[in-house]
Amino acid sequence: MALVNADRIKSELNTFDIVCGDDILDKMLEQCLCNRLQGDEIVLEWVAFSTTKGGLKLSLNTLEQFEHEVGERHMTPFSLSHTRLVIKAEEEEESLLDSYSTPAKGSQKRALTTPEHPQSKRSAALIASPGLLLCSASFSPSVTPSQKYSQRGGRGEVVSTFGAVQGTRWAGRKGQTNRVQLELLEGSEDSLINNYKYMFQRLRDVRNVLTEKIEELGEELRTNFNIEEFSPVSLPAQDSVTVLGQVCCDSNGKLNSQSVLLEAGPDQGGRQVPVDLSELRDYSLFPGQVVVMEGMNTSGRKFVASKLFEGVPLPFYSTPIKQEMDMDIPDEQLLVMVACGPYTPSDGLTFDPLVDLINVIARDRPDVCILLGPFVDSKHEQIEKSLVTETFDAIFSRCVGSIVEGTKGVGCRLVFVPSQRDVHHHFIYPQPPFILPDLSKDDAKRMTLVPDPCTLLIDGVTFGLTSTDILFHMGAEEISCASGSDRFSRILKHMLTQRNYYPLYPPVEEVNMDYEKFQGYGQMPLSPDVLIVPSELRFFIKDVIGCVCVNPGRLTKGQVGGTYGRLLIQRSAPSIDGKRVSPCVAGQVVKI
């Protein structure tokens, strides 16, 4: 850092026609040294500060106000830890000197650090807090907190429940997170753990991926329903035939009952044929769905469907019986907390909701906390209008730093899932995990950076995770004639039976799909015990064909607070006959 002096600061102030005395210059020089600022930087900071405060004049009194905000803005996690080390060294030196000196009459020996007297006031004043690292002045010239968020009602109100929650103690294992086994189910060698080059896919490669999907799911359906063979969809036949294909729309508009086409794979002719659904009493279809239908096509130009075969989900996770017997299955319940961004209200870049969430984590002490993006939301008004005063990477680093610092006392495992709305990260699906090279060893042990989507194994319980709003995207495209089922359950069932995290084709415009990577990293290796699918749509927790599906909602909804989810899981020991026993899950969605 270049040398800062009073003359340089005075020269910069003259640029804005600001005149001041030597005492003010000395004070500003002191602030530069304390906050590692250059002369031009502190002058620009002062101009921005005085403008937002209605044109304050430069004086020692106004500099005191300015010092408080500029200090918060530039007190990074690094500088905080460095300051703690300096204070600790000074206190140890004072203790050493005290031990060699004789206290004067009436003097009091310096108190030792004990549970009754934990630390000095000086060091206590510099304990890192989430609010300090996430000061609104750090990111935006507008430092006014969100009024609607601060005045929200219903804090801590439980708005959705699942399972036996009466009398349940919502608390973790009191920091014994070293006992929590957490890993990507596919393993690092088969998981998307590194960045990759995209925007190079060819149409024939996309076609090959879609063809393989039709063939693989078709073979599973053929085996499950004992179908001898599939007939070409466009071949005229007077008898009932069974056909395999992918649902698509006859135009660029929304799918409806009159615009359904069935597109066959190469082995069945590769043609598209309109489908008449009038004879089906119960159906649920969406573009990209691989289906098996039974019906007639007397002319070769339209297939009249009389039966639609249900999809088949993958089996659940099951370890070898001997391995299960050898595992140390904890007696305590596992508490998993789930939250999805944005973590700021829409009317300002104040991270108050995130600070409140960190306080909830400190109170409930979960064993695992799954945090899904966006962390730096590309749809935020101030980001869209380029009103931020720091880089997007710097805001994200500050955000992660506050989470790590605020949860150190809890010791919970942290899982970070990126979102395509994260403005600082790769805009592609599947999305590689975040890269945080500056983590300490202790922090890195607590953190797991995963791609979107992914399947996690936590203490023998499988979690499917995706931050992409598949519920909203498929909900806008699905058509149905079904009684006794809700749309959420139908969409979630489609995900499980189509065996991937984004079965919609073509995807919506905001999802940039790399199909070759999607074939390798976007598929479900098995049916998860718990499926996390955050969405703009209404929150819920429900059981869908044996899988507990959770939409925790978003932590903020516009200018007001949103919701987060928490799950209590008891993994059962294997039964005597060796059959799998599903984990016992209770869940809640709670207002922040």
CORHUMO-V606517 format. One line per field, one symbol per residue. phi: phi as a letter, one per 40 degrees, with the letter a starting at -180 (. if undefined). psi: psi as a letter, one per 40 degrees, with the letter a starting at -180 (. if undefined). burial: I if it has 9 or more other C-alpha atoms within 8 Angstrom, else O. Layout:
BEGIN
phi = ???
psi = ???
burial = ???
END
This chain:
BEGIN
phi = .ccbbcccccccccdbfbbaccccccccccccccbfbccccccccccccccccggcccaccccccccccccccbccdcccccccccccccccccccccccbccccgcbcccccbdcbcaccccccbccbdcccbdcccbaccbcccccccbcbgcgccbabagcbcgcccaccfgccccccbacccgccbbcbbcacbgbcbccccccccccccccccccccccbfccabccccccacbcbbbbabcabcaccccaccbcbbbccdcbhgcbbcbccccccaaabacgccbbbbibbcbgbacccbabcccbcccccacddcccccccccccccbbbbabccbbcccicccdccccccccccccfccbbcbbcccbccccdccccfbcbbccccccccccdcccccbcccgccbbbbcbcccccbccabcbcccbbccccccccccbbcbcbcabbbbfgbcbcbaccccccccccbcbabbbgbccdccccccdcccgacaccacccdcbccbccccccbbcccacccbbcbcaccccabacbfgbcbbbcgbcbbgcbcbbababbbbcccccccgccbcccbbaabbcc
psi = hihhiddddddddddefhhiidddddddddddddefiiddddddddddddddeffiihiddddddddddddddegidddddddddddddddddddddddeihhiheihihhihiddgdiiddddeehhiddddfhdeddidhehihddddeiifhehheiihagehehhgiaffefeeehhhihdeiddeigeiiihafeiiddddddddddddddddddddddefhdiiihdehhheihihihahhiieaeaihieeehihhiiddfdeihhihhedehdhihiihehhihihaigdeeehhhhehhhiihiiiihhiidddddeighidiihhhhhihiieiieeifhfddddddddddddegidhhhhiiidgheehddddefeieiiddddddddddddddeedddeihhhhhiieehdeihgihihiiihgeeiidddddeihhiihiihihhfehhhhhhehgddddddediiigiieiidddddddddddefiegehhiiidehghhddddddeeiheihidhhhgiidiiiihihhfehhhhheaidigbeiibiiiihhhhhiiiideeihhiihhiiihih.
burial = OOOIOIOIIIOIIIOOOOOOOOOIIIIIIOIIIOIOIIIIOIIOIIOIIIIIOOOOOOOOOIIOOIIOIIIIIOIIIOOIOOIIOOIIOOOOOOIOOIOOOOOOOOOOOOOOOOOOIOOOOOIOOIOIIIOIIIIIIIIIIOIOOIOOIOOIOOOOOIOIIIOOIOOOOOIIIOIIIOOIIOOIOIOOOOIIIOOOOOOOIOOOIIOOIOIOIIIOIIOIIIOOOOIOOIIIIIOIIOOIIIIIIIIIIOOOOOIOOOIIIIIIIOOIIIIIIIIIIOOIOOIIIIIIIIIIIIIIIIOIIIIIIIOIOOIIIIOOIOOOOOOIOOOOOOOOIIIIIIIIIIIIIIOIIIIIIIIIIIIOIIOIIIIIIIIIIIIIIIOOOIIIOOIIOIOIOOIIOIIOIIIIIIIOOIIIIIIIIIIIIIIOOOOIIIIIIIOOOOOOOOIIOIIIIIIIIIIIIIIOIIIIIIIIIIIIIIIOIIIOOIOOOOOOIIIIIIIIIIIIIOIIOOOOOOIIIIIIIIIOIIIIOIIIIIIIIIIOOOIIIOOIOOIIIIIIIIIIIOIIIIIIIIIIIIIIOIOOOOOOOOIOIIIIIIII
END
